[in-house]
């Protein structure tokens, strides 16, 4: 597999850090999903939000809640 198609997966420590930051900085108390991007990025979602909902808000020009 060449570098252009190779996926990067986060370590357990990176996921734990992302969850801790989501709780501390963003105030997310109930985690609904942890989404991994193809570039190794981590996104933590609330139970009441989804990527599709956020995309629709972004298209409408409203951004995140």
Backbone as JSON Lines, residues from 0, in Angstrom:
{"i":0,"aa":"X","n":[0.85,-1.18,0.0],"ca":[0.0,0.0,0.0],"c":[0.9,1.24,0.0]}
{"i":1,"aa":"X","n":[0.68,2.15,-0.92],"ca":[1.52,3.34,-0.97],"c":[1.05,4.4,0.03]}
{"i":2,"aa":"X","n":[1.86,5.43,0.2],"ca":[1.55,6.45,1.2],"c":[0.28,7.23,0.89]}
{"i":3,"aa":"X","n":[-0.06,7.36,-0.38],"ca":[-1.24,8.14,-0.76],"c":[-2.53,7.46,-0.3]}
{"i":4,"aa":"X","n":[-2.54,6.15,-0.21],"ca":[-3.77,5.45,0.18],"c":[-3.69,4.87,1.59]}
{"i":5,"aa":"X","n":[-2.55,4.98,2.23],"ca":[-2.4,4.42,3.57],"c":[-3.19,5.24,4.58]}
{"i":6,"aa":"X","n":[-3.99,4.56,5.4],"ca":[-4.78,5.25,6.42],"c":[-3.98,5.32,7.71]}
{"i":7,"aa":"X","n":[-4.22,6.35,8.45],"ca":[-3.55,6.54,9.73],"c":[-4.57,6.35,10.84]}
{"i":8,"aa":"X","n":[-4.26,5.5,11.79],"ca":[-5.17,5.25,12.9],"c":[-4.59,5.82,14.19]}
{"i":9,"aa":"X","n":[-5.41,6.48,15.0],"ca":[-4.9,7.06,16.24],"c":[-4.62,6.0,17.29]}
{"i":10,"aa":"X","n":[-3.73,6.32,18.21],"ca":[-3.43,5.41,19.31],"c":[-4.49,5.55,20.39]}
{"i":11,"aa":"X","n":[-4.49,4.62,21.32],"ca":[-5.45,4.66,22.43],"c":[-5.26,5.95,23.23]}
{"i":12,"aa":"X","n":[-4.01,6.35,23.43],"ca":[-3.73,7.57,24.19],"c":[-4.31,8.81,23.49]}
{"i":13,"aa":"X","n":[-4.22,8.86,22.17],"ca":[-4.77,10.0,21.43],"c":[-6.29,10.06,21.56]}
{"i":14,"aa":"X","n":[-6.93,8.89,21.51],"ca":[-8.39,8.85,21.66],"c":[-8.79,9.28,23.06]}
{"i":15,"aa":"X","n":[-8.09,8.78,24.08],"ca":[-8.39,9.17,25.46],"c":[-8.18,10.67,25.66]}
{"i":16,"aa":"X","n":[-7.14,11.23,25.05],"ca":[-6.88,12.66,25.15],"c":[-8.0,13.46,24.48]}
{"i":17,"aa":"X","n":[-8.45,13.01,23.3],"ca":[-9.54,13.7,22.6],"c":[-10.82,13.69,23.42]}
{"i":18,"aa":"X","n":[-11.12,12.57,24.06],"ca":[-12.32,12.46,24.89],"c":[-12.19,13.38,26.1]}
{"i":19,"aa":"X","n":[-11.02,13.4,26.73],"ca":[-10.81,14.27,27.89],"c":[-10.95,15.75,27.51]}
{"i":20,"aa":"X","n":[-10.39,16.14,26.36],"ca":[-10.5,17.52,25.91],"c":[-11.94,17.87,25.55]}
{"i":21,"aa":"X","n":[-12.66,16.94,24.97],"ca":[-14.06,17.2,24.63],"c":[-14.87,17.45,25.89]}
{"i":22,"aa":"X","n":[-14.58,16.7,26.92],"ca":[-15.31,16.89,28.18],"c":[-14.91,18.2,28.85]}
{"i":23,"aa":"X","n":[-13.62,18.5,28.86],"ca":[-13.13,19.67,29.58],"c":[-13.37,20.97,28.82]}
{"i":24,"aa":"X","n":[-12.99,21.02,27.57],"ca":[-13.04,22.26,26.8],"c":[-14.42,22.5,26.2]}
{"i":25,"aa":"X","n":[-14.99,21.49,25.55],"ca":[-16.26,21.67,24.85],"c":[-17.47,21.41,25.73]}
{"i":26,"aa":"X","n":[-17.25,20.85,26.91],"ca":[-18.37,20.59,27.81],"c":[-19.25,19.43,27.38]}
{"i":27,"aa":"X","n":[-18.7,18.51,26.63],"ca":[-19.48,17.34,26.2],"c":[-19.47,16.34,27.35]}
{"i":28,"aa":"X","n":[-20.65,16.11,27.94],"ca":[-20.71,15.19,29.07],"c":[-21.15,13.79,28.65]}
{"i":29,"aa":"X","n":[-21.95,13.68,27.6],"ca":[-22.38,12.38,27.1],"c":[-21.9,12.23,25.66]}
{"i":30,"aa":"X","n":[-21.02,11.29,25.43],"ca":[-20.44,11.1,24.11],"c":[-21.32,10.16,23.3]}
{"i":31,"aa":"X","n":[-21.7,10.62,22.13],"ca":[-22.54,9.8,21.26],"c":[-21.72,8.98,20.28]}
{"i":32,"aa":"X","n":[-20.62,9.54,19.78],"ca":[-19.8,8.82,18.81],"c":[-18.4,9.4,18.77]}
{"i":33,"aa":"X","n":[-17.46,8.56,18.41],"ca":[-16.1,8.99,18.15],"c":[-15.83,8.65,16.69]}
{"i":34,"aa":"X","n":[-15.55,9.68,15.89],"ca":[-15.38,9.51,14.45],"c":[-13.91,9.72,14.11]}
{"i":35,"aa":"X","n":[-13.35,8.78,13.36],"ca":[-11.95,8.87,12.94],"c":[-11.88,9.29,11.49]}
{"i":36,"aa":"X","n":[-11.09,10.33,11.23],"ca":[-10.92,10.8,9.86],"c":[-9.83,10.01,9.15]}
{"i":37,"aa":"X","n":[-9.79,10.08,7.82],"ca":[-8.79,9.32,7.06],"c":[-7.36,9.81,7.29]}
{"i":38,"aa":"X","n":[-7.22,11.03,7.8],"ca":[-5.9,11.58,8.07],"c":[-5.45,11.37,9.51]}
{"i":39,"aa":"X","n":[-6.2,10.6,10.28],"ca":[-5.84,10.35,11.67],"c":[-6.5,11.3,12.64]}
{"i":40,"aa":"X","n":[-7.36,12.18,12.15],"ca":[-8.04,13.12,13.04],"c":[-9.13,12.4,13.83]}
{"i":41,"aa":"X","n":[-9.46,12.98,14.97],"ca":[-10.47,12.39,15.86],"c":[-11.54,13.44,16.11]}
{"i":42,"aa":"X","n":[-12.8,13.05,16.01],"ca":[-13.91,13.96,16.29],"c":[-14.83,13.28,17.3]}
{"i":43,"aa":"X","n":[-15.13,13.99,18.36],"ca":[-16.01,13.47,19.4],"c":[-17.34,14.2,19.28]}
{"i":44,"aa":"X","n":[-18.44,13.44,19.21],"ca":[-19.77,14.04,19.04],"c":[-20.61,13.87,20.29]}
{"i":45,"aa":"X","n":[-21.48,14.84,20.52],"ca":[-22.49,14.71,21.56],"c":[-23.51,13.67,21.13]}
{"i":46,"aa":"X","n":[-24.32,13.22,22.07],"ca":[-25.36,12.26,21.71],"c":[-26.4,12.88,20.8]}
{"i":47,"aa":"X","n":[-26.62,14.18,20.92],"ca":[-27.69,14.84,20.17],"c":[-27.23,15.43,18.84]}
{"i":48,"aa":"X","n":[-25.95,15.32,18.49],"ca":[-25.48,15.91,17.24],"c":[-24.94,14.81,16.33]}
{"i":49,"aa":"X","n":[-24.95,15.07,15.05],"ca":[-24.38,14.13,14.09],"c":[-23.63,14.91,13.02]}
{"i":50,"aa":"X","n":[-22.77,14.23,12.32],"ca":[-22.0,14.88,11.27],"c":[-22.92,15.38,10.16]}
{"i":51,"aa":"X","n":[-23.95,14.61,9.85],"ca":[-24.88,15.02,8.79],"c":[-25.61,16.31,9.18]}
{"i":52,"aa":"X","n":[-26.03,16.41,10.45],"ca":[-26.7,17.63,10.91],"c":[-25.76,18.83,10.83]}
{"i":53,"aa":"X","n":[-24.52,18.63,11.25],"ca":[-23.56,19.73,11.22],"c":[-23.27,20.15,9.78]}
{"i":54,"aa":"X","n":[-23.2,19.2,8.87],"ca":[-22.96,19.52,7.47],"c":[-24.1,20.36,6.91]}
{"i":55,"aa":"X","n":[-25.31,20.01,7.25],"ca":[-26.47,20.78,6.78],"c":[-26.43,22.21,7.35]}
{"i":56,"aa":"X","n":[-26.04,22.35,8.62],"ca":[-25.93,23.68,9.22],"c":[-24.83,24.48,8.52]}
{"i":57,"aa":"X","n":[-23.72,23.82,8.21],"ca":[-22.61,24.49,7.56],"c":[-23.03,24.97,6.17]}
{"i":58,"aa":"X","n":[-23.77,24.13,5.42],"ca":[-24.24,24.53,4.1],"c":[-25.18,25.72,4.18]}
{"i":59,"aa":"X","n":[-25.95,25.8,5.26],"ca":[-26.87,26.91,5.44],"c":[-26.17,28.16,5.97]}
{"i":60,"aa":"X","n":[-24.87,28.03,6.3],"ca":[-24.1,29.17,6.78],"c":[-24.21,29.43,8.26]}
{"i":61,"aa":"X","n":[-24.67,28.45,9.03],"ca":[-24.85,28.66,10.47],"c":[-23.7,28.13,11.31]}
{"i":62,"aa":"X","n":[-22.88,27.21,10.82],"ca":[-21.77,26.67,11.59],"c":[-22.24,25.75,12.71]}
{"i":63,"aa":"X","n":[-21.34,25.51,13.66],"ca":[-21.67,24.63,14.79],"c":[-22.53,25.35,15.8]}
{"i":64,"aa":"X","n":[-23.24,24.57,16.61],"ca":[-24.09,25.14,17.66],"c":[-23.25,25.68,18.78]}
